[in-house]
Amino acid sequence: MSDDAVSPEEVRHVAELARIDLDDDEVDRFTGQFADILEYFETLDEVPEVDRDADLANVMRPDEERASLDTEAALRNAPETEDGYFKGPNVS
C-alpha cells in the first residue's frame, strides 16, 4: 500500500476531530503511519479463520447457598456504619 492511501487532508481531519494541532511535518509523518496501520489491517483480513467450537460451556461452578456472616458480624470492623449498612465517603 502506498502512502497516498491516506491523504494529508484526511490526517488533518482526524487531527481536528481529536482537537490536536499538527504542523506540516507531523501531517506528513502521520500520513505514512496511517497508511502503514491500514496495511496491517489488510494483512489481518487475509488471515484465515480458525475452526472453533461454536458451543460455549459454563466453566464456573454452580451457585450454592452457603452460610454467611450476619449483619452485626459483617459490620463489626467497619470504620463507619449507618442504619445497618457500611458507610463510605461522599463521592462528588
Secondary structure as the mmCIF struct_conf table of DSSP 4:
data_model
#
loop_
_struct_conf.conf_type_id
_struct_conf.id
_struct_conf.beg_label_comp_id
_struct_conf.beg_label_asym_id
_struct_conf.beg_label_seq_id
_struct_conf.end_label_comp_id
_struct_conf.end_label_asym_id
_struct_conf.end_label_seq_id
HELX_RH_3T_P HELX_RH_3T_P1 ASP A 3 ALA A 5
BEND BEND1 VAL A 6 VAL A 6
HELX_RH_AL_P HELX_RH_AL_P1 PRO A 8 LEU A 17
TURN_TY1_P TURN_TY1_P1 ALA A 18 ARG A 19
HELX_RH_AL_P HELX_RH_AL_P2 ASP A 24 ASP A 45
TURN_TY1_P TURN_TY1_P2 GLU A 46 GLU A 46
BEND BEND2 VAL A 47 VAL A 47
HELX_LH_PP_P HELX_LH_PP_P1 PRO A 48 ASP A 51
BEND BEND3 MET A 60 MET A 60
HELX_LH_PP_P HELX_LH_PP_P2 ARG A 61 ASP A 63
HELX_RH_AL_P HELX_RH_AL_P3 THR A 71 LEU A 75
TURN_TY1_P TURN_TY1_P3 ARG A 76 ASN A 77
BEND BEND4 PRO A 79 PRO A 79
STRN STRN1 THR A 81 GLU A 82
TURN_TY1_P TURN_TY1_P4 ASP A 83 GLY A 84
STRN STRN2 TYR A 85 PHE A 86
#
